[in-house]
Amino acid sequence: MKIQEILSAAPVVPVIVIDELEDAIPLARALYNGGLRALEVTLRTPVAAEAVKQIKEALPEAYVGTGTVVDKASFEASVNAGADFMVSPGVSSELLELAKSSDIPFLPGAATPSEAMELASHGFKFLKFFPAEAAGGAPMLKSIGGPLPQVTFCPTGGISLESAPKYLALNNVVCVGGTWMLDKSLIANKDWQAIEALAKQASEVK
């Protein structure tokens, strides 16, 4: 399994924060049924790793990955949870070494041409562009694409349904990461049908 295959599965990767473990499977199922095939569960809550395990069991067809992989502990938690891929907001020498020693596809983060060049020199052709909107948005990525055509991005951070098409129109963008389909009040009310409708809308973004 390659990171390209995972990121190409749908135009949007939902960036999921799971507070209640009981929400994990119905939420993931709503997103997947709406057409979002790659799901990124951020390791920001105590139940996140267990949520990844449960979602993978319930939805074997989905790509279930971890986000906010920032150190050895979160990397190992991802491996132990059986993550299909891992996403980091940045990179460190420790993470680079861990990624090289693992078969799990790894998407490191970059926000500048220097960071992108450094990661490309380590063989990473796909990067997370984060924080996308704060780091210059689609114009920044378009500019980076000129001198660095060999790198393709998944921009994440502040992207909305309205701004997603600007990114997806760029040659060096494979998909975007977003949270707009994860409305907190809908999740609190367990309105999975509404989440699925938002996911379907996101899966059709061009």
N, C-alpha and C positions, 0 to 999 in steps of 0.2 A: 504494500500500500504506500502510495506516495502522497506528499503534501499537496501536490498539484491536483490529484484526483479528488482529495477531500475538499479543497477550496473551490473546485469547479462544480461541486455537486449542486450548488444553489447560489444565487447572486448575493445572498445575505447569510452571515453566520450570526445567530442570536447569541449574545453574551449574557449568560444566565447567572443570577445570584439566587441560591436556594437557601431560604431561612428555615423552612419547615420540611423535614424529610418526606412527609406524607404528600407534599405537593410535587415531588420530583418526577414521578412517572406520569401522572396526568398532564403536567405542564409540558414535559418532553414529548408526550404523545400528541398533544395539541399542536405543538410547533412542527413536529414531523408530518402529521397529517395535513398541515397547511402547506407543506412543500419545502420546508427547511430541513435539509438532510444532514447537515453538519451542525452539531450542538456543542457550544463551548460553555462548560460549567466552571465558573471562577472559584478558585480555592480561597474564598474570603470568609467562609462560614464553617463552623465546626462539623456540619453534616455534609459538606461538599463532596469529599472523597467517597463516602458511602453512597451518596446520590448518584455518582458516576457509575458505581458498580450496579446499582439497582436499575438505572436507565439502560445500561448495556444489556442486562439480562432481559428486560422487558421489550427493548427495541433493537434486536440484533442487526437489523438492516441499517440503522442510523450510524453515522460517525459520531462517536461521543468522546469529546476531548476535554482537557482541563485548561483553564486560563489562570492568570496571575501566578505563573510558575516563575519564582524569583530567586530560589536558592535550592540547596541540596535537599532540604526537608520536603519542599513542595514538589520537587522533581521526583523524589522517591515515592511520595504519596500518590503521584500520578501513575507511576509504574505499577505500584501495588493495587491501584484501583482498576488497572487494565485499560487505561486511556488509549484511545486510537490515535490521538495527536496531542501535542502540548503547545501552549501559546504563552509567550512572555511579553511584558510591556517593554522590555529592553534586553540587555544581555550582559553577562559578566564572564570573566575567564573561567570561573567555576562551572557555569552553565554550559559554556562551549565544550568543555571537557566531558561533562556528563552527557551532552547531546551526542557527541562523537562515539561514546561508549554504548549508546542505546540504539535499537532499531526503530524506536517510536518516532514518527515524523515530528519535527520541532520547528515552530514558527517564532523566531526571535524578533524583537521589536527594534525599530530604528526611527529616528525623527530628523536626521540630517544626512547629507550626502556622504560625509566622512564615516558615519556609522554604517551606512548602506555599503560603502566600499569595503570596509573592514569585514563585514559579515559575508560579502560576496567572495572575499579572498579566502574565507574558510569554507567555501562551497555552498553557501546558502543562496539559492536563487529566488526564494519566496520569503518575504519579510512582512511583518506587521508594521504599518505606519501609524505610530501612536505618539502623542494624542493628535489625531488627524486634524480636526478643526483648529485647535490651538496652535498646531505646528505649521500652519499655512494652507491647509486644506487642499482642494483639487489643483489650484494653481501651483502650489509647491511640488506636488507629485508630477505634474506635467513638466515642470522645469527639470526635475531630477531625471525624468525619462530620457531627455536629450543625451546627456553624457553617460548615463548608466542604463542602456536599453536591456542589459542582461538580467536586471532585477525586476521582479514583479511583486506587487504589494496587495495586502489586505488592510486597507485603512480602517481604523477603529477609533472612536472617541468623538462624541458630539455629532455623529451623523444621524440624520433623520430621513424619513420617507421622502421628503421633498429634496434633500441634498444628495441622496444616494445616487441618482442617475448621473449627476455631474462627475462623480468618481468612476462609475461603471463605464462611462463613455471613453475613459482614458485607456490607451493601449497597455499601460503597465499596471493595470488594476484587474485582479482576477475576481474579487468579490469584496464586500464591505462587512464590517462587524457592526452590530447595532443592538440597541436595547429598547427601541421604541415599541416593539410588539409585545414587550413584557410589562404591561401596565400593572403597577403595584396594586391598585384597587381591584382590578379584575382578578389578579392572583389571590388576593385576600378573600374575595367573594367566591373563589373557585369557579369562575365563569370561563371554563375551558373552551366553550364554543366561541366566545368572543376572542379569546387568544388565538384560536385556530383561524378565525377570519382575518385577524391582523397578520398572522403568519402567511396566509395565502396571498394577501396584498403585498407583503414583503417579497415573497417568492417570485412574484411577477414583475418586480422592478427591473427596468432595462436602462 
